[in-house]
Amino acid sequence: MEILDALGHWPGAVWLQRHYVAYLVINAAHIFAFALVVGAIVPLDLRLMRGGPVAAVAPLLSRAAAIGLGFAVLTGAWLFSVKPQDYLANPAFLWKLALFACALLNIGLQHAAPGYRVAVAGGVVGARVRAHAAASLLLWLAVLLAGRWIGFL
């Protein structure tokens, strides 16, 4: 609890606590970053699920999703620092973290599979790659929903 209390008192958290417009801007940046993640992942996953060619779009969409993910993590951590104890007591936030961890694990498994590298290189999109793409689509949309749910609890 001391760590959470200290986190809630670091200068960046205090600044957001005292300046509602700054909080609004960081919150909007978090939403934009997550939109970049979902906006890149959805077309890639849909294309993989259909078994269509992804060689031309996978590198660009993967990089866009990675940039959005990094920015979403940074802005999300900053927002968390404003009320860390409240967030950790919020079931929706805990669901979001769990779903986020599952989505990241799915990415790791997908990218480590040889079938994914074959698909990205222009080869056949196998059933395992399609299953990971479907799981990715569902998981990232679930993270989005859980994030929206936080404000209602």
N, C-alpha and C positions, 0 to 999 in steps of 0.2 A: 504493500500500500504506500510505503514511503516513496518508491520509485514513481508510482502513478501520481502522487501528490507533487513530486518534483517536476514531473513531466508537465503537469497542469500549470506550473509556475515558471516555465522557461520563457524567455522574452518573446518568442514567436507565438506561443499560446496566449500570453497576456495581451499581446498586441491585437490578436483576433478577438479576444474577450472584450476588449475596450473599444474596438472600432468595428461596428456592425457592417460598414461598407467593405472593409477589408475581408471580413468573414464571408460576405456575399461574393466577393471576387474570387476568393480561394475555393469556395463551394462551387461556383460556376466553372472554374478551371478544372475541378475534379470531375464534374459532369462532362465537360468537353473532352477530357482525357479518356474517360470511360466510353464516350461516344466514339472516339477514335479507335479504341480497342474493339468494340462491338461492330463498328462500321467496317473494319478491316476483316474481322474474323467471320462474320456472317456470310459474305460472298465467297470467301475461301472455303468455308465448311460446306456451304450449299453446292459449290462446284465439285468438291471432293465426294460428297454424298451421291451426286449424280454420276460420278465416274468420269467427269469431263476433264479435258486437259487443263493443267494448272501451271505448267512450266513458265508461261509468260507472266502470270499474275502472282504466283506464290511468293517470290522474293520481295516484291513491293509490298504486298499485303502483310506479310510476316513482319517486315521492318516497321511498317506503320503501326501494327498492333503492339510490337515491342516498345516503340517510343511512347505510345499511348499508355501502355501498362506501367512503364517507369514513371511517367508523369502522374498517373492515377495513384500509384503507391505513395509517391512523395506528397501530393496534395491530401490524400486520404490520411496519411500519418499526421500531417499538420492539423487537419480538422479533428482527428482523434485526440490530439494533445489538449484541445480546449476543455474537454470534459471526459477524461479517460475513464474515471470510475463509473460515470453514467453510461458510457458506451458499453463497458464490460458487463453491466447489469442489464443491458438491453438484449433480449433474445434474438431480435432481428439482426442486430450487429453480429452476434455470435454465429448465426446462420450464414450471414454474408461471409464471415471469415472462413467458415468450414467449406462453403461452396467454392470460395476463391481458392482455397488450398486444393480442393479436388480438381478445379479447372487447371491449375498450374501443374498438378500431377499428370493430368491427362495430356497436357502439352508436352511434358517431358517424355511420357511414354510414346506419344505419337511421333515426336521428332527423333527418338532413339530407334524406332522400328525401321528396318531396312525397306519395308514397303513404302514408307513415306518418301524416302529419298528417291526411290524408283519413280513414284508418282510425280514428284517435283521435277525430276529430270525429263519428264515427258512420257514415262512408261505407263503401264496399266495401273489403275487405282484398284487395289485389292479390297476384299471385304473388311479386313482389320482396319485399314485406313478409313474406310467409309464409316465404320462403327465409332472410331475415335472422333471423326468429324461430327457425327450425330451427337455424341456425348458432349463434345465441345460446344456445339450450338446450344444444347439444353442447359449446360452448366453456366455459360456466360449469361444467358438470359435469366437464369435463376439468381445469379449474383446481382444482376440489375434489379430484379424484383425485390430481393432481400434488402438492397440498398435503399430503395424507395420506401420499404416497410419500416425502416429505422425511425423515420419521423413520426410514425403513427403510434409508436409504443412508448 
